[in-house]
Amino acid sequence: MRFKDKHIIITGAGTGIGRGIAHLLADEGGRVVIANRNRENGERVAGEIKEKGGTALYIQTDVSQDKDIACLIQQATDAFGPVDVAVSNAAISESASSALELGMEEWDRVFAVNARGSFAFCRACGQNMVDCGTHGSIVTVATLMARSGKGMSGAYAPSKAAVIMFTKTLAKSLAPMGIRVNCVSPGVVATDIYNRVEDEMMMERGTFADWLVEESVKNGQLLIPRAGTAEEIAAAVAFLASDAASYITAQNLSVDGGMDWCW
Ligand SMILES: NC(=O)c1ccc[n+]([C@@H]2O[C@H](COP(=O)([O-])OP(=O)(O)OC[C@H]3O[C@@H](n4cnc5c(N)ncnc54)[C@H](O)[C@@H]3O)[C@@H](O)[C@H]2O)c1
């Protein structure tokens, strides 16, 4: 019960990795806020947690909208008090276009959520921690591709590189107030984030992650030869958010089966 009665906000927790994080932190006693753009998915996850006897609240949030972030912090703190832990997980993928083909509106769309939205959310939570004197923890979610972008990730990879860097700048600004900021970079986890790429590459839904794993194993680029799970990413987020990581800040932890090293 590392998070007993802690107030935890997780963005993008309606599906995939965010859902896994919400379940784990709630199972360990946290009072979790599911901040998701999609209401149906967000309410479903909040319901799943409550059914198990946990504490969860869904708040509809589009992290690319400043007013939504302000409302989120207001409603979440009204419900559960000062923020103890913030997990910035919401992100979108892009069309499968190379850096040369990428339209600037696509760049803006991806950056609005993945970089600007994530930063705005983390900074707002950090400000609440400062205002309330909370020695909290913030965890961002980037990706393996932030450090070794592939040809078809013209906006996504740079937007996530920005996440790794603002994690460090925010960590520096918040350290004097006893607030830690770290990043987790997953490798391949089979989630809905690949839907768009699958559609554009005319691949069957749910097959892109398998293909990526197969190719990477074949090329000796994935040391643990399988996809990761949402639970494995959640375990790393929970560690960094917990007191067990009390001497760790401004770090990026790769959770990718050794792919970062080899890609
Ligand atoms: N799945 C992977 O292989 C993988 C690899 C590396 C990094 N990641 C990262 O993990 C995180 C979670 O992704 P996932 O794989 O679970 O995908 P996902 O698509 O299942 O989850 C993303 C969630 O974010 C929500 N969201 C999107 N835009 C939003 C917005 N503007 N405001 C609020 N919520 C919004 C979506 O509704 C969705 O529930 C992302 O940051 C992603 O970049 C995933």
The ligand as a MOL file (V3000), in Angstrom:
LIG
                    3D

  0  0  0     0  0            999 V3000
M  V30 BEGIN CTAB
M  V30 COUNTS 44 48 0 0 0
M  V30 BEGIN ATOM
M  V30 1 N 2.0040 1.4050 -26.5700 0
M  V30 2 C 3.3010 1.5650 -26.8030 0
M  V30 3 O 3.9770 0.7210 -27.4120 0
M  V30 4 C 3.9910 2.8010 -26.2950 0
M  V30 5 C 5.3740 2.8900 -26.4960 0
M  V30 6 C 6.0400 4.0150 -26.0320 0
M  V30 7 C 5.3460 5.0070 -25.3740 0
M  V30 8 N 4.0050 4.9010 -25.1950 0 CHG=1
M  V30 9 C 3.3360 5.9910 -24.4800 0
M  V30 10 O 2.4960 5.4680 -23.4820 0
M  V30 11 C 1.4530 6.3850 -23.2050 0
M  V30 12 C 0.1150 5.6700 -23.2000 0
M  V30 13 O -0.1720 5.2170 -24.5120 0
M  V30 14 P -0.9130 3.8430 -24.8230 0
M  V30 15 O 0.0320 3.0020 -25.5640 0
M  V30 16 O -1.5410 3.3210 -23.5900 0 CHG=-1
M  V30 17 O -2.0050 4.3270 -25.8910 0
M  V30 18 P -3.5550 4.5930 -25.7670 0
M  V30 19 O -3.9470 5.2160 -27.0530 0
M  V30 20 O -4.2720 3.3690 -25.3360 0
M  V30 21 O -3.6560 5.6370 -24.5590 0
M  V30 22 C -3.6150 7.0340 -24.7120 0
M  V30 23 C -4.7660 7.6240 -23.9190 0
M  V30 24 O -4.6450 9.0520 -23.9240 0
M  V30 25 C -5.9250 9.6020 -24.1420 0
M  V30 26 N -5.7740 10.9190 -24.7600 0
M  V30 27 C -5.3550 11.1850 -26.0250 0
M  V30 28 N -5.3390 12.5040 -26.2260 0
M  V30 29 C -5.7430 13.0850 -25.0730 0
M  V30 30 C -5.9190 14.4260 -24.6690 0
M  V30 31 N -5.7170 15.4380 -25.5120 0
M  V30 32 N -6.3160 14.6730 -23.4030 0
M  V30 33 C -6.5560 13.6430 -22.5490 0
M  V30 34 N -6.4400 12.3540 -22.8850 0
M  V30 35 C -6.0250 12.0700 -24.1370 0
M  V30 36 C -6.6390 8.6200 -25.0630 0
M  V30 37 O -8.0510 8.7750 -24.9690 0
M  V30 38 C -6.1330 7.2920 -24.5190 0
M  V30 39 O -6.9830 6.8030 -23.4990 0
M  V30 40 C 1.5750 7.4750 -24.2600 0
M  V30 41 O 2.2590 8.5850 -23.7050 0
M  V30 42 C 2.4190 6.8290 -25.3370 0
M  V30 43 O 3.1110 7.7710 -26.1230 0
M  V30 44 C 3.3120 3.8220 -25.6470 0
M  V30 END ATOM
M  V30 BEGIN BOND
M  V30 1 1 1 2
M  V30 2 2 2 3
M  V30 3 1 2 4
M  V30 4 1 4 5
M  V30 5 2 4 44
M  V30 6 2 5 6
M  V30 7 1 6 7
M  V30 8 2 7 8
M  V30 9 1 8 9
M  V30 10 1 8 44
M  V30 11 1 9 10
M  V30 12 1 9 42
M  V30 13 1 10 11
M  V30 14 1 11 12
M  V30 15 1 11 40
M  V30 16 1 12 13
M  V30 17 1 13 14
M  V30 18 2 14 15
M  V30 19 1 14 16
M  V30 20 1 14 17
M  V30 21 1 17 18
M  V30 22 2 18 19
M  V30 23 1 18 20
M  V30 24 1 18 21
M  V30 25 1 21 22
M  V30 26 1 22 23
M  V30 27 1 23 24
M  V30 28 1 23 38
M  V30 29 1 24 25
M  V30 30 1 25 26
M  V30 31 1 25 36
M  V30 32 1 26 27
M  V30 33 1 26 35
M  V30 34 2 27 28
M  V30 35 1 28 29
M  V30 36 1 29 30
M  V30 37 2 29 35
M  V30 38 1 30 31
M  V30 39 2 30 32
M  V30 40 1 32 33
M  V30 41 2 33 34
M  V30 42 1 34 35
M  V30 43 1 36 37
M  V30 44 1 36 38
M  V30 45 1 38 39
M  V30 46 1 40 41
M  V30 47 1 40 42
M  V30 48 1 42 43
M  V30 END BOND
M  V30 END CTAB
M  END
